[in-house]
Amino acid sequence: MKALSIPVNGRPTLVGLGDDGGCGFIRSLCAIIGAECVECVAVTDRWDAWLDEESAVKKQPLNEAATRLTHDYGTMARLRGTVVIVGADRGANVSVSLSPDQIDTLRCRAADAPHW
């Protein structure tokens, strides 16, 4: 499953996630994010942002690019630490691979996000 990892300080990169929809998917998210537990923020009807469930408690730095990206789409969450953007199929209630067009759009918008 193709997803986009947005680190706090760095360029968005394409990553592969386990596509079993279960333990393999969650384990791969945890490994990329560097977390024991992850949480999902629904951003649009077609994609979600995943991050460390304890990012605020751990006082991880604000992810300016990911936060700005989600604000651009109407979600006013302040995202901290590494964020992974994953496609969503709301009808089936599952995570799915981002399309090539989504990857290109999200990568460009995240890379162009101004620093606050």
C-alpha positions, 0 to 999 in steps of 0.5 A: 500500500502506497502512502506519504511520510511527512517528517518534521524536518524533511521532504515528504517521501513515498513509503510502502505499508503492509496491505493486510488491513490489520497487524501488518498495516499498523506495525508498518505505520508504527515503524515509520512514525517511530511510535508504539501506538498510532492514531488516525485523523480523518482529513478528507473523504479520501485520505487520513493522517496517521501519527503517534498517539502520544505525540502531544504528551511526548512534546514532539515538535509541530509538523508544520508541513502536515499541519498546513496540509490538513488545514488546507483541506479543512481539518484544524488539527495540529499534527506533531512528529512524523505524519503518514498520509494514507488513502481511505475508502469510507464506504468500506471503512478501510485504508487504501493505497494513495493514487499516483495523482494523490501522491503527486498533489500531496507531496507538492502541497506538503513540500510547498507549505510555508513555515509558521 
